[in-house]
Amino acid sequence: MKRGYDCTAVRKFIDYYRNECWKVDKEPDIITLQEGTLGYGTMVLKCDGFKTVIIKEFYVNHWSSLHTIRCYNKTPKRYLMLIERKENEYGDE
């Protein structure tokens, strides 16, 4: 069974991450790769000098979903590719 976090815990974590970046005068990149249905979907949090954080929503039942939060020293290649694809979509509009 996956360890899951609800929307409140995810919001607190995102706020904490953003505030820690701002303490050292750096602007965090918060990228939504996929919109969530009941929660945050798939997000990437990046900031120079900090770990990259991947937040993914997963299905629990018809009424609820939870999120996984994983930290990486370097952004995984898969997510770099997805970020680049997302940026290219917005560049074409």
C-alpha positions in Angstrom: 0.0 0.0 0.0 1.3 3.4 -0.9 1.7 6.1 1.7 -0.8 8.8 0.7 -1.2 12.5 1.6 -4.4 14.4 1.4 -4.9 17.8 -0.2 -4.3 19.7 3.0 -0.9 18.0 3.6 0.1 18.6 0.0 -0.9 22.3 0.2 1.2 22.7 3.4 4.2 21.0 1.8 4.0 23.2 -1.3 3.8 26.3 0.9 6.7 25.1 3.0 8.8 24.4 -0.2 8.0 27.8 -1.7 8.9 29.6 1.6 12.2 27.8 2.0 13.2 28.8 -1.6 12.2 32.4 -0.9 14.3 32.5 2.3 17.4 32.1 0.1 16.0 34.6 -2.5 15.3 32.0 -5.1 12.0 31.6 -7.1 10.7 28.0 -7.2 9.3 26.5 -10.3 6.0 24.8 -9.7 4.8 23.0 -12.8 1.5 21.2 -13.2 2.0 18.4 -15.7 -1.5 16.9 -15.4 -4.6 18.4 -13.8 -6.1 16.3 -11.0 -9.6 15.2 -10.7 -10.0 15.4 -7.0 -6.6 16.7 -6.0 -3.4 18.2 -7.4 -2.7 15.8 -10.3 1.0 15.5 -11.2 3.2 18.4 -10.2 7.0 19.1 -10.3 8.5 21.5 -7.8 12.1 22.7 -8.6 14.4 25.2 -7.1 18.2 25.7 -7.5 19.9 24.2 -4.5 16.9 22.2 -3.4 15.7 18.7 -4.2 13.2 18.2 -7.0 9.8 17.1 -5.7 7.3 15.1 -7.7 3.7 15.0 -6.4 1.3 12.5 -8.0 -2.3 11.9 -7.3 -3.6 8.4 -7.2 -7.1 6.9 -7.0 -8.4 5.5 -3.8 -12.1 5.1 -4.5 -14.9 7.0 -6.3 -15.0 9.8 -3.7 -11.3 10.3 -2.8 -7.8 10.3 -4.0 -4.4 10.7 -2.3 -1.0 11.9 -3.3 2.5 10.6 -3.2 5.4 12.9 -2.6 8.9 11.9 -3.8 12.1 13.9 -3.6 15.0 13.5 -6.0 18.5 15.0 -5.9 18.3 15.5 -9.7 15.1 15.9 -11.8 14.4 12.5 -13.5 14.8 12.5 -17.3 11.2 11.4 -17.7 10.0 14.5 -16.0 12.4 16.8 -17.8 11.0 15.5 -21.1 7.4 16.0 -19.8 8.2 19.6 -18.7 9.7 20.3 -22.1 6.7 18.9 -23.9 4.4 21.0 -21.7 6.4 24.2 -22.4 6.3 23.4 -26.2 2.5 23.1 -26.0 2.1 26.5 -24.5 4.7 28.0 -27.0 2.5 26.9 -30.0 -0.6 28.8 -28.8 
